[in-house]
Amino acid sequence: MTLPEPLQVLTTIRDFIRWGSSEFRRKELTFGHGFDTALDEARYLTLHVLSLPYDWPQEYFDAVLTLDEREQVIDCLQLRASSRQPAAYITGESWFCGLGFYVDRRVLVPRSPMAELIANCFEPWVDSARVSSILDLCCGSACIAIAAQYAFRDAAVSAADISHDALEVAAINRERHHLQDYLTLYESDLFDAIPPQTFDVILCNPPYVDAEDMAALSQEFRCEPELGLRAGDDGLLLVQRILASAAEFLGENGVIFIEVGNSQAAMEDKYGFLPMTWIDFEYGGGGVCCIQAQDLKQQQAEISRIAS
């Protein structure tokens, strides 16, 4: 294969990162699936094709690529520009809490600010020394559950999702991280098929995109499974059900962390009677609240009324 004449001048790693970045900007791609800019994503895809790490030293960026390498890099960058699918779906990989995960279009691309919560072992909202059981509800790829298992080696960690397809990806990641004998997976519509038990911590990143935001999603985000995004007019369709049942699955001193993203205002309005602590993240992100089991139990009647 001969490269198109306009591209024959591209020879080095630096050339392709620059060209890819320009192409992405010209095509008006959107980002937010692990990379924030066209330059960052062009760098990632170029280095991925070359089997080089993202932190490859820039002093090697002037290395000249072979013709075969150049063709492969161009194909990858053009695929991103033409298909508008997130880079993670092209490469089949993503990162969360510094850990690598397999992803494809059966699951959302990991990007939750809950990574910071896990890195801090849920302190100061939870006494980490007393955490022995954790549930990742609406787990998708199981990145949250697996990261939690690394942070709490001796804890019993479970993950649940309604999507059989998503759980197939979760099982792949469970095997990749050698957690087959530790992490329990449940195919469950929220709490419905989870055996009766209580957890010290429930981590929940449910669908929370409201109707207005769903209508405005870019093509990149529309590549993700709608089941993991759409959540009714106010973004709280699933949250209502979660709050109605969560107290039954939390220990006496248990805590649930729920991510609702841009639906935070709607949640504060609908559940203003419920004590909620909204987390300030040092490394960006928001829309995650912490609710104590005791508060859920005290307000159970009103929570059930809203869910009915």
Secondary structure, DSSP 8 states (H G I E B T S, - for coil): ----GGGTT--BHHHHHHHHHHHHHHTT----SS--SHHHHHHHHHHHHTT--TT--GGGTT-B--HHHHHHHHHHHHHHHHH---HHHHHTEEEETTEEEE--TTS-----THHHHHHTTTTTTS-GGG--EEEEES-TTSHHHHHHHHHSTTSEEEEEES-HHHHHHHHHHHHHTT-TTT-EEEE-STTTTS-S--EEEEEE----B-HHHHHT--HHHHTS-GGGTB-TTTS-HHHHHHHHHHGGGEEEEEEEEEE-GGGHHHHHHHTTTS--EE---TTS---EEEEEHHHHHHTHHHHHHHH-
